[in-house]
Amino acid sequence: PEIGPRKMFLLYHEEMESLARHIPGVKRMRFWMTFGDSYLKHLEVFQNIGLDSIEPVEFQGQQIVPLQFLNALLPDPATLGPRTKGKTNIGCIIKGSKEGKALSRYLYNVSDHESCYRETNAQGVSYTTGVPAMIGAKMMLEGKWKKPGVWNMEQFDPDPFMDDLNKFGLPWHDVACDIDIDTLPHE
């Protein structure tokens, strides 16, 4: 919702490691991201000319790693805020059953890059990363998320966290979902 159709790519994302382990009853979990055509074209060119390689090459008598060289040429992500336009959409498609009835829901947040920049001088991806981290720290300081040892956030009561997302700039929505997740990209 709110951003229109996008081409999605199935990817690995580290959060899935702990989420799959700590959310009871999860049978399958997948992660998709969308990328604009320009971004994908740049990645393709970098890959085609070997700039994604981590193998050192000799250049003017020096050993350089192409990916490190590319990283030195690319803009500092902290400088991207003023020129990043559009919106983020982060969500979960959840299928299961409740009280014996099939259920399919989409929980999501949409953030506007320009609004995020006006508030924090950072684009929406940084905003949607930083606000949840701040809320997690707040929960620990308030004693709402406090147990001995090491814990992942999904092992705690999610309700105060979800309430705070609404309060601190990442309002979420819960809507019925008729997306057949089996038709989404598998590679």
N, C-alpha and C positions, 0 to 999 in steps of 0.2 A: 504493500500500500504506500501511496504518496510519492513513490519514485518511479513508477512505471516498470515495464518489463526490462529485464537485464539478462545477459548471458551469464550463467553461473558455472563455476568450476569447482569440482570436488577436490578438497585439499585436506592435508593433515593439519591439525592444530592441537597444540599441547594440552589445552584445557580438557580435551576429550579423555585424556588418560585418567584424570581424577574423577571427572563427572561420571564416566561409565562405571567406575569402581564404587562410587559412593551414593549414587541415586538408585534406590532399590527398584527392581523390576525392569530396568532398562534392558531391552533386548537388542536394539540397534541404535547407533548414534553416528551421524555423519555431519560434516562441516563443509559449507560452500562459501565462496566469495565471488564477488563480481568485480570486473575490471573494465575500464573504458577501452575502446578500440585503439586510441593513441598509446595508452600504456602498454597494451599487448603488442602493438607494432614495435615499440621501443625494445621490449623484452626480446622479441623475435630477432631484431637486428643485433642486439648485444650477444645473443646466443649464436647467431650465424657467424659472427666475426670473432667468436671466442672470448669475449670480454666477461663471460660468466665462469671462466675456468679458474680453478684454484691451483693449477700446476704452474710453477714459475717458468717464465720465458726470458730469453736474453734480449735486452734492448739497450743499444748503445753501450755495450760492455757491462751492463748491470742486470742482475736477476730481478725481475718484477713479477708479481702475481697479478694477472689481468683483472680479477675481481677487485683486488685492493686498489689498483690504478683507477678503475671505473668509479669506485667509491670516493676516491679523492676528487674526481671530476664532477660528480653529481652534487646538486645543491644540498646544503645542510637542511634536514627535514624541519628544523625549527624555523627556517625562513619561508616555508611554504604557506603558512597561514593566510597572509594577505591575498594570495592569488588562487587559493583553493575555493572552488564554487560547487554548488550542488548540495546533495544531502547524503547522509548515511542512513542505512536501514539495517538494524541488528535485531534478529529475532529468532525464535524457536518455533518450529512446527512440531506439535506434540500430538501423537496419536496413541490411543489406548482405550480403556473403558472405565466408566465410573458408574457404580451401582448397577452393573450388568449391562449398561448401554454403551455402544461404540461412541467414542468422543474424538473429535479432531479440532484442535485450537491453534491459533497463531498468537504468540505473545511477542510484541515487538516495540522498538523505539525508533523514531526518526529524528535525526538531528541535522540542523542546517549549518554547513561549514561557516558561512559568513556570520551567523548569529553567535556561534561559538567563538569566532575570532573577536568579535566586538566585546564579548564578555571577558575573554581570557588571553587574547593575543595568540591563540593556538587554533588549529583547524579541528574539525569534528572528530577525526580519528583519535587525536591526542585527548580531546575532551571526553570521548566515550571510554577511553582507557583510564584517564586520571580521576574522573568523578567516582567510579566504582571503587578504585583504590582508596580514595579519601573516605568514602563511606565505610569501607572495611576497617580502616584505622580508627574511625569514629566509634564503630561498634566495639572494637577492642578496648578503647579508652573508657567507654561507658560501661564496660563489663558485660555487655550483651553477648559478645562472642569471646568467652574466656573459659578455657579448659587447660589442664596441664598437658604439655606435649605439643606436637605439631599437628595442625588441622588445616584442611582446605575449607574454603568458605561454604561450599555446598553441604558440609557436615553440620552446619549451624542452622538455626531457625531462619528461614529466608524472609519472613514477613517484615521485620523491621528494616531489612536491607531494601526490599522492594518498595516499602513506604518512602524510604529516604531517596530512592531514585526519583520518585515523583517530586519530592521537595527540593532536590538539588539539581534540577535541570535536565533530567533524563526521564521524562514521563513515558510510561509504557502503556500499551493497549492490549487487550485480550479480546480476540474476535474469533468467531466460528471460522473454520478453515475447510475448504473443500479441495485443497491441493492433494493430488495423489502423489505422495513422496516417491513411489516406485517409478514414476515417470521422470523424475529429476535426473540430472547427469550422474553417471556412475564412474566417470574418469575425468 
